[in-house]
Amino acid sequence: MQIVILDANTLGDDMDFSMFDKLGKVKIYSSTSSAQLEERIKDASVIVVNKIRLNESNLALADKLKLICVTATGYDNIDINYCWRNEIAVCNVCGYSTASVSQITVSMVLSLMTHLSEFNDYVKDGSYTEGGVQNHLKPYFNELAGKTWGIIGYGNIGSQVGRVASAMGALLLINPHKRLKEYGNMVDLDELCRRSDIISVHVPLTAETKNMIDEKRINMMKDGVVFINVSRGAVADEEALVSGVESGKIGGLGIDVYSSEPMTSDSPYNRILHRKNVILTPHMAWGAYEARRRCMNEVYKNIETFIMGGKRNRVDV
């Protein structure tokens, strides 16, 4: 069995892939361009992939392919219908990054609400020493306790964010992506936008969620709202978010995901790079060391189970 890992660099250069040698012959590529893709997968039985798009145009010649393992929860880069029609199994990984993403979500909110970077700069640039006053309290900041935190998507990550927010005294509003059960503080998306002081998004990218945060919903939000997106870039209209920051409607913006990754030179976010109330990170929220190790272990188990005839973490059935 030939196992091909197509974009190992996206998993970090500190990851050890030697465990996969127990399962078959392994080829590891740090990255793979579209021009290199067909040649690299044509003899593969198993593909391990993170971000590369796999569809009919590049899978058609991979006639030995039996399994695609996505090193993520989201699998919108895989043509599931093509795989189903051609009996190619597809597995994802769930729950591995819950602690990591929720940690970054809360870190963004706390940093934006308390203006930590500005106070840090005030000390480091010498202003505190030169000021002669024991305290410096500008920009003014508020406590999280008593604020309303709206959580869009209440799966593993959203619910963990909710637990942390509640522990710090925030009041929750919930708009679950899948309504598997009722929550007492569950509201529709428009109401969440109107009532929340803080909004964080934790949903997969689907036809339903694409651009769900648009200009209309941003205009519904409270003036000065803190908005965080750590899910998928395209769930929000990026131009509308940037305009919201420029107008002051959005008082704090934290973004870890982008409609095109890496962020392009013509991205609207380039207009607000200099703003102190904006945090832009390079799709790293999922990637704590522990989370990436869990991910690799889960992928190993997915392949091992498939070899034994099982259907662990299958998304194509």
BELVENKA-V616238 format. One record per backbone hydrogen bond with DSSP energy under -1.0 kcal/mol. CO is the residue of the C=O (numbers start at 1). NH is the residue of the N-H. E is the energy in kcal/mol with one decimal. If there is no record, write none. Layout:
# BELVENKA-V616238
co=<CO,CO>
nh=<NH,NH>
e=<E,E>
This chain:
# BELVENKA-V616238
co=<1,2,2,3,4,5,7,8,9,12,17,18,19,20,25,27,29,30,33,36,37,38,41,45,45,46,47,48,49,54,55,55,56,59,61,62,66,67,68,69,70,72,75,77,78,79,80,81,82,83,84,89,90,91,97,98,99,100,101,102,103,104,105,106,107,108,109,110,111,115,116,117,118,119,120,121,122,123,126,127,144,147,148,148,149,150,151,152,155,156,157,158,159,160,161,162,163,164,165,166,169,171,173,174,175,178,183,185,188,189,190,191,192,197,198,199,200,201,206,209,213,214,215,222,225,225,226,227,228,229,232,233,234,235,237,238,239,240,241,242,243,244,249,249,252,253,254,255,264,267,268,269,272,275,277,279,281,284,288,289,290,291,292,293,294,295,296,297,298,299,300,301,302,303,304,305,306,311,313>
nh=<25,45,46,27,48,29,10,11,12,15,20,21,22,23,3,5,8,9,37,40,41,42,44,66,67,4,69,6,71,79,58,59,60,62,63,65,89,47,91,49,72,93,78,54,80,83,84,85,86,88,87,68,315,70,101,102,103,104,105,106,107,108,109,110,111,112,113,114,116,119,120,121,122,123,124,125,128,126,130,131,147,171,197,198,173,200,175,202,159,160,161,162,163,164,165,166,167,168,170,169,146,149,151,187,153,180,186,174,192,193,194,195,196,226,150,228,152,230,210,212,237,218,219,225,251,252,199,254,201,256,235,236,211,213,241,242,243,244,245,246,247,250,224,225,227,279,229,281,267,270,271,272,275,278,253,255,283,287,292,293,294,295,296,297,298,299,300,301,302,303,304,305,306,307,308,310,309,314,92>
e=<-2.2,-2.4,-2.2,-2.7,-3.1,-2.7,-1.5,-2.0,-1.3,-1.2,-1.7,-1.5,-1.4,-1.7,-3.4,-3.0,-2.6,-2.4,-1.2,-1.7,-1.6,-1.1,-1.4,-2.7,-1.8,-2.8,-3.5,-2.4,-2.4,-2.3,-1.2,-2.6,-1.4,-1.6,-1.7,-1.5,-2.5,-2.4,-2.6,-2.5,-1.3,-2.2,-1.7,-2.5,-1.5,-2.1,-2.7,-2.3,-1.6,-3.0,-1.1,-2.6,-2.7,-3.0,-3.0,-2.2,-1.8,-2.0,-2.6,-2.5,-2.3,-2.6,-2.1,-2.8,-2.6,-2.6,-2.7,-2.0,-1.3,-2.0,-2.6,-2.2,-2.0,-1.4,-2.5,-2.6,-1.7,-1.4,-2.4,-1.7,-2.3,-3.1,-2.5,-2.0,-2.1,-2.3,-2.5,-3.3,-2.4,-1.4,-2.6,-2.2,-2.0,-2.1,-2.9,-2.6,-2.0,-1.2,-2.5,-1.8,-2.7,-3.3,-2.9,-2.4,-2.5,-1.9,-1.6,-2.2,-2.3,-2.4,-2.1,-2.2,-1.7,-2.2,-3.7,-2.7,-2.7,-1.2,-1.9,-2.1,-2.9,-2.5,-2.2,-1.6,-1.7,-1.5,-2.8,-2.7,-1.8,-2.2,-1.6,-1.5,-2.8,-2.2,-2.1,-2.4,-2.4,-2.0,-1.9,-2.6,-2.1,-2.1,-1.8,-1.2,-2.9,-3.1,-2.5,-2.7,-1.6,-1.7,-1.9,-1.7,-1.3,-1.1,-2.4,-2.7,-1.7,-1.9,-2.3,-2.2,-2.3,-2.2,-2.2,-2.4,-2.3,-2.4,-2.3,-2.1,-2.3,-2.3,-2.7,-2.6,-2.0,-2.4,-1.4,-3.2,-1.7,-1.1,-1.8>
